[in-house]
Amino acid sequence: MSNIREIAKRAGIGIATVSRYLNDNGYVSEESKKKIQKVIEELNYTPNALARAVFTKNSKTIGLMVPNISNPFFNQLASVIEDYAKNMGYNIFLCNTDDDKEKEKNYLEVLKSHRVAGIIASRSQCKSEYSNINIPVVAFENHILDNIITVSSDNYNGGRMAFEHLYSKNCERILQIRGPKSFEATELRFEGFMDAAKDKGVEVSFIEFQSDFQVEMLEADINSMNDISQYDGIFVFNDIAAATIMRSLKKRGVTIPNQVKIIGFDNSFIGELLYPSLTTINQPIEEIGRTIVELLIKQINGDEVAVKDYILQTKLIERETTLSLEI
């Protein structure tokens, strides 16, 4: 197998010069660059990424942990993060944690062993495991430690928006579908919705779901409920769960939005594909992805970055599930 020594020998150039060229670290004359590149092509040489990471102390790889890549929102977020990272010269090492603490811990060890330059931890279920790693980290949604930056949407205000929208549509019997309590984002949506209802003096029913995406679990949650068709307004903590609620209502002969109005959260692509199309609270996914990548790479480069919550604004996207139909 080819190595730096063989390249240097064939090109008639010192090993240190070849190393600078391969790692883009220091001056190399144009003449030397051409000689080195010619030999690389002749040998079909591929640099050892791990060895390069040891030498440069930057693998140009970012570990991205997501709770479920099948969830439309996290699928889109991973794609956005990958695009921004690529534009800044970084590759993505994708880890699917399934919101499982042990799985996340194992992935953390894998990322450390591969000397990733930084880690993006989406909806982390771990805390102390991050306390002794010397790798820059940015958290999305769930807070990890006081010295780790957290990026999120304004979930609390998004919850308030959802209630105010249903209230403006004259909904009187309102139900909130609450997400798992271990998810900070869905808890803030719940609190925002309930506080807005309290401000208007409106009683709101709620039920907690144990999953945010697994359809079988979502349907089990729905089947455990009392008659869902008694409500005329429903706020669901994310779009995929809202889609499952819509499916259940349609099976029961309930029409949307005539008998019940529904609003989700995320503005993932699934909302526009549903019939009727889903009213939802938009998370600014492009801005989220860009902010996460920029903050992480600044830390990787040794720039000073304020450790705080970076909260991005949400907004209502009104579609057919909350339309006011003319009589």
N, C-alpha and C positions, 0 to 999 in steps of 0.2 A: 504494500500500500504506500502511496506517495506521501511525503511529509515535507516540512519546511526545509530541512537540510538538503533533500534531493533537489528541490526547486532552486535553492540558492546555488548549489553546485552546478546545475545545468545552465543557470542564467549567468553564472560568473559574478555573483553579487553576494554580499555578506548576509548572514542569517538575520541579523537585526534589521536590515533594510527590508527584507522579505516580510518580516513580522510587522513592521510599520505599515507596509502596503496592505497586507491582509487585514490588519486591525484598524486601518484608517487612522493611525495614531502617530503623527509626526511627518516630517518632510521626506519625500521620495522624489527624485528627479523624474522628469517625463521620460527620459531615455531608459531609466531603470524600470519604470512602470511598464513600458512596452515589452521589455525583456521578460519581466516576471509574468505578465499576463500571457505572453506567447507560450512559456513553459507550462503554465497552469492549464492552458487549453490543450496542449500536447499530452499532458498527463491526465487530463480529465479530473483534476484535483478538486475535492470538496473540503473546505475547512471544517475542522472539528469544532462544533458550536460550544461544547462544554469547555474545551481547552481555551477557546477564545474568551469565554466568560471569565475564566480564572485569570487570564492575562490582563484583560482590559477592565475587569471588575464591573462589566456591564454586558449581560447576555443579549441585550436588545429583545428580551422576551418578557411579556407580562402575563402573570397568572390571573385568569378571570374565573372566579367562582360564581356560578348561578344556581339558584335553588331548583329550577326545572327548565331545561332548554325547550321543552315541549309547550310550556306556557307561552302564548303568543306575545305577551309583553316582554318577557325575558329573552325570547327569541329575537325580537326586534332590537332590544337593548344590546345584546351580544353582537349583533351585526353592525350596529352604529359604533360601538366601542372598537370593534375590529377595524373598521374603515378609518377612524380617527387615528388609531394606533399605527396602522400601516402608513398613513400619510406622514407620521412623525418618525418613521424608521423602525417600528417595533412590531414583533409578531405576538400572537395570542396563544396561550396554552389554556384551553377550555376545560373546566372542571364542573361536573354536574353533581351538586351535593344532595339533592332531594330533601333539603331542610333537615338533614340527618347530621347530628353533632359529630358522631364517630367518623362518618364519611368525610366531613369537612376537615377533621383533625388529620386523617390519613392523607388527604390531598395537600394539606399544608406542609406535611413532611416531604411529599413528592416534589412540591414546588421549591422547597428549600434545597433539596438534593440536586435539583436541576439549575440551581443558582439563578432563578428568575430575578430580573431587575426590580420588579415591583409586583404587588398583589392588589387586585380589586375584589373585595369580599362583599358580594350581594346578599343581603338578608342573612348575615352570619348568625349562627347558633352558638358560636364560641366566643370566649372573652379572654381568659387567662392564657390560652394557647398562643395568643399574639403578643404577650408581654415580653418575651425574651427573644424575639427575632429581629435581626438587624436588616430588615428589608422594608422599604417604604410601602405603606398600605393606605388605601382609600376605601372606606366603607360606603355601601349604598343601602339606605333605609335603616337597618338596625345599627345602633351604636355599639361599638366594641369596647374601646378604652378611651380615656380622656385625652391621650396623646395621639389619637388617630382621627383624621378628618372624616366627617360624614357628609355625604351628598344625598339629598332627597327632594321630592316634590313637597309643596305645602299641603300635606295630607289633611291637616286639621281644617284649613280653609276650604279644601275640596269637599270635605264632608258637610260643611255649612252650606256651600253652594248647592249640593245635592238636595238638602232639605228645602232650602228657599225656592228651588225650582219646582219641587212637588207641591209646595204650599201655594205657589203662584198659579198652579194648575187646578187649584181648589180640591186637592186630595184631602180627605178627612180621616180615613182609616189607613194609617201609614205603618208599614213594616220595614224595619231595617235588618238586612242579613249581615251579621257581623262576622269578620274573619277570625282565624285562630288568634288567641291572645298573645302568642309568642312573636307575632309580627307587629313591630312598632308602627308601621305605616297604616295597617288596617285598624289598629286601636285608635290612632289619631283621627282617622276618618269617622270611626264610630263616635268618638268624643265630640268632634265638630258637628256632626249631624244631631246628636242628642242635645248639645248646648243650644243650637239654633232652634230646635223644637221647643226647648224650655223657654227661650226668649219670647216665643210666640204663644206660650201657654198651651201647647199641643201635646197630648199624650201619644207616645210612639211605642209600638211593640217591637221587640227584637228577638232574634234567635242567633246563636253562635254556630257557625260551621267549623268542622274540624280539619278541613282541607281547603286549599285555594285553587286546586286544579284537577286533581284526580276525579274523573267524571263519576266513577262508581261510588266513591265516597260522597261526592256532592249529591248524587241522587239518593243515597241512604239518608243524608241529612234532610233532604226535602221530604222524603217519605215519612220521616219521624215527626213532621210538623202537623199542627192542626190544619183545618181547611184554609189553605193559602188564598183561595178565591174570595175570601171575605174582605180582602184589602183592596183599596183603589189606588194605592201608591206604594211602590216598593223600591228601596235603595239597596243595591247589592255591592259588596266591597270590591269586586273586580268584574271585568267583562266576561270572563269564561264562566264564572259562577252565575252571572246574570243570564247568559245564554242557556244554561241548564235550567234555571228558573223559568225562562220563557218556554222552553220545551215542555216542561211539566205542566204549565198553565194551558198550553195549547192542547195537550192530551186530555185535559179536564174540560175542554170546550170554552175556556175563558178567552175573550178577545182582547187584544192589545192594539191600541191604547184605549179602546172604548170602555172596557170594564176596569182595567187596571193599567196604570202608567208605571214604567220601569226605567230606572237609571242605573248605569254601571259606573265603573271607575277604571281608568288606564288609557282609554282611547286606543286600544290595540286594533290591529287590522280586522279582527273578527267582527267588530261592531258594525262596520259598513256592509258586511256580507250577510248579516242576519236579516230575516224578514219577519216583522218590520225592523228597519235598521235601528240600532241601539243608541239612545241618548246616553252620554257618558261624561265623566270628568277627565279632561286631557292632562296627562303627564307629558311635559315637553321633552320627549325622548331624545331628540337631537341635541338639545342643550344639556341634558343630563349626561349623555355619552361624552360630549366634548369637554364638559367641566371635569368629569372624573379623570379622563385621560390627561388633560392639561395639568391638573393638580398633581397627579401621580408622577408625571415625567419631570415636573419642576422639582419634586422631591428627589427623584433619581439623579437629577443633574446637580443636586446640592443647593438649589435655590431656597431661600427662606419663604415659607408658606404659612399663612395663619392657620392654626389648628382650631377649627370652629365648625359649626353646622352651616353648610351651604344649601340654602332652601330656595328652590325654584318654583315659580308661580304656576298654579293650575288654572284651568278655565273650563267653562261648560261648553260642551258640543251637543247642541240639540238636534235630535233626529226624530224618527217616526214614533218611537215607543212612548213619547210624552206629548205628542201633538194634541192640540185641542181641536176636536172635530166639530164642524158645524152641524147643527141639528136641522 
